[in-house]
Amino acid sequence: MSLLKTTNPVALRVLFSEDIYFVDDLGEQAIVEQPIVEVKESIVFNYLGENNKYFVILVNDPAVEHINSKDLDALTSILAAKKMEIRDVAILNYAKYPKATFSDVKSYFVNTRLVLFGINPQQLGLPAMESNKICDHENVKVLASFSFAEMQADPSKKRIFWNEMKLL
């Protein structure tokens, strides 16, 4: 019997119908320990609104899913004064995601504006920032303000907030 030798790809395709793999025996020196890479699971947020204008509003109310009806009415009025609607924003209750960071929020919503109602910016990993002053952080305009309850109790706080909110 003669040895059949060919390197013709057409002939090889006819002769071998299964996949053929060449495995080089590299021995033990080929085993290299790879560092363990920790993969962080991304958070999926449950929010109110459609985020049509990449504008995220964080509230902090453990008693409700999104925002209580009284605060929602106040927020709807604020947005209407800015010629916006609930569908233009994403309202997220931070009490439901206490370990969420600014990076989590930014990567999920791809927002350009962020308002914090009664939430310390440092809870999200943001640097310390002056209350009721718009700050720019990683191309996001951030406004940290009073909670809705504080503004309801003190009309001067409403004015302070609104004067800055108009600029956002």
C-alpha positions as CSV (number, residue, x, y, z in Angstrom):
1,M,0.0,0.0,0.0
2,S,1.4,3.4,-0.9
3,L,1.3,6.5,1.4
4,L,-1.1,9.2,0.2
5,K,0.4,12.6,0.7
6,T,-1.3,15.8,-0.4
7,T,-1.6,19.4,0.7
8,N,-4.3,20.2,-1.8
9,P,-7.2,21.8,0.2
10,V,-9.8,20.3,-2.1
11,A,-8.4,16.8,-1.8
12,L,-8.1,17.1,2.0
13,R,-11.7,18.3,2.2
14,V,-12.9,15.2,0.3
15,L,-10.8,12.9,2.4
16,F,-11.5,14.3,5.8
17,S,-15.1,15.3,6.6
18,E,-14.5,16.1,10.3
19,D,-12.6,19.0,11.8
20,I,-9.0,18.3,12.5
21,Y,-7.0,20.2,15.1
22,F,-3.3,20.2,15.7
23,V,-2.4,20.2,19.4
24,D,1.1,20.9,20.3
25,D,2.3,19.1,23.4
26,L,3.8,22.0,25.3
27,G,4.1,20.2,28.6
28,E,3.9,21.9,32.0
29,Q,5.7,25.1,31.1
30,A,2.7,26.1,29.1
31,I,0.5,26.3,32.1
32,V,0.4,29.9,33.2
33,E,-1.7,31.1,36.1
34,Q,-4.0,33.8,35.1
35,P,-5.0,36.4,37.6
36,I,-8.6,36.2,38.8
37,V,-10.6,39.1,37.4
38,E,-13.6,40.1,39.5
39,V,-16.5,41.0,37.3
40,K,-19.0,43.5,38.9
41,E,-22.6,42.8,38.1
42,S,-24.3,45.7,36.6
43,I,-27.4,47.0,38.5
44,V,-30.8,47.0,36.8
45,F,-32.8,49.9,38.1
46,N,-36.5,50.1,38.4
47,Y,-37.4,53.7,37.8
48,L,-40.3,56.0,36.9
49,G,-40.2,57.9,33.6
50,E,-38.6,57.3,30.3
51,N,-35.3,59.3,30.6
52,N,-36.0,60.9,27.2
53,K,-33.8,63.9,28.1
54,Y,-31.1,62.0,30.0
55,F,-32.1,63.6,33.2
56,V,-32.0,61.5,36.4
57,I,-33.7,62.5,39.6
58,L,-32.8,60.7,42.8
59,V,-35.1,60.7,45.8
60,N,-34.7,58.8,49.1
61,D,-38.0,57.3,50.4
62,P,-37.9,53.8,51.8
63,A,-41.7,53.7,52.2
64,V,-42.5,53.8,48.4
65,E,-41.3,52.1,45.2
66,H,-40.5,55.3,43.3
67,I,-41.8,58.6,44.8
68,N,-44.8,59.4,47.0
69,S,-47.8,61.1,45.3
70,K,-47.3,64.4,47.1
71,D,-43.7,64.7,46.0
72,L,-44.6,63.5,42.5
73,D,-47.1,66.4,42.3
74,A,-44.5,68.9,43.4
75,L,-41.9,67.4,40.9
76,T,-44.4,67.4,38.1
77,S,-45.0,71.2,38.7
78,I,-41.2,71.8,38.8
79,L,-40.7,69.9,35.5
80,A,-43.7,71.7,33.9
81,A,-42.1,75.0,34.7
82,K,-39.0,73.8,32.8
83,K,-41.3,72.6,29.9
84,M,-40.6,69.0,30.7
85,E,-42.7,66.0,31.7
86,I,-42.2,62.9,33.8
87,R,-41.4,60.9,30.6
88,D,-38.4,63.2,30.0
89,V,-36.7,62.1,33.3
90,A,-35.9,59.0,35.2
91,I,-37.0,59.1,38.8
92,L,-35.0,56.6,40.9
93,N,-35.6,55.9,44.6
94,Y,-32.1,55.7,46.0
95,A,-33.5,54.0,49.2
96,K,-34.0,50.9,47.0
97,Y,-30.4,50.9,45.8
98,P,-28.3,52.1,48.7
99,K,-25.0,50.6,47.3
100,A,-25.4,52.2,43.9
101,T,-22.7,54.6,42.9
102,F,-22.6,57.6,40.6
103,S,-20.8,55.4,38.1
104,D,-23.6,52.8,38.2
105,V,-26.2,55.5,37.6
106,K,-24.2,57.2,34.8
107,S,-23.5,54.0,33.0
108,Y,-27.1,52.8,33.2
109,F,-28.9,56.0,32.3
110,V,-26.2,57.7,30.2
111,N,-27.4,60.9,31.8
112,T,-26.1,64.4,31.5
113,R,-28.0,65.9,34.4
114,L,-28.6,64.6,38.0
115,V,-30.6,66.0,40.8
116,L,-30.3,64.6,44.3
117,F,-33.2,65.3,46.6
118,G,-32.1,64.9,50.2
119,I,-29.2,62.6,49.3
120,N,-25.6,63.4,50.3
121,P,-23.5,63.3,47.1
122,Q,-20.7,61.4,48.9
123,Q,-23.1,58.4,49.4
124,L,-22.9,57.9,45.6
125,G,-19.1,58.3,45.7
126,L,-19.2,61.9,44.4
127,P,-16.8,64.4,45.9
128,A,-18.1,66.8,48.4
129,M,-20.1,69.5,46.7
130,E,-21.9,72.7,47.8
131,S,-25.6,72.2,48.3
132,N,-27.9,73.9,45.8
133,K,-25.0,74.7,43.4
134,I,-24.7,73.0,40.1
135,C,-21.4,71.1,39.9
136,D,-19.9,69.4,36.8
137,H,-18.7,65.9,37.5
138,E,-17.5,63.6,34.6
139,N,-19.6,65.6,32.1
140,V,-22.7,65.4,34.3
141,K,-24.3,68.5,35.8
142,V,-25.1,67.5,39.4
143,L,-27.4,69.5,41.7
144,A,-27.6,68.2,45.3
145,S,-30.6,69.8,47.1
146,F,-32.9,69.5,50.0
147,S,-35.5,66.7,50.4
148,F,-39.0,67.4,49.3
149,A,-40.1,67.4,53.0
150,E,-37.5,70.1,53.8
151,M,-38.7,72.3,50.9
152,Q,-42.4,71.8,51.9
153,A,-41.6,72.9,55.5
154,D,-39.6,76.0,54.5
155,P,-40.6,78.1,51.4
156,S,-37.2,79.8,51.3
157,K,-35.6,76.4,50.6
158,K,-37.9,76.0,47.7
159,R,-36.7,79.3,46.3
160,I,-33.1,78.4,46.8
161,F,-33.6,75.1,45.0
162,W,-35.7,76.6,42.1
163,N,-33.2,79.4,41.4
164,E,-30.5,76.8,40.7
165,M,-32.9,74.3,39.0
166,K,-33.8,76.9,36.4
167,L,-30.2,76.8,35.2
168,L,-30.0,73.0,35.0
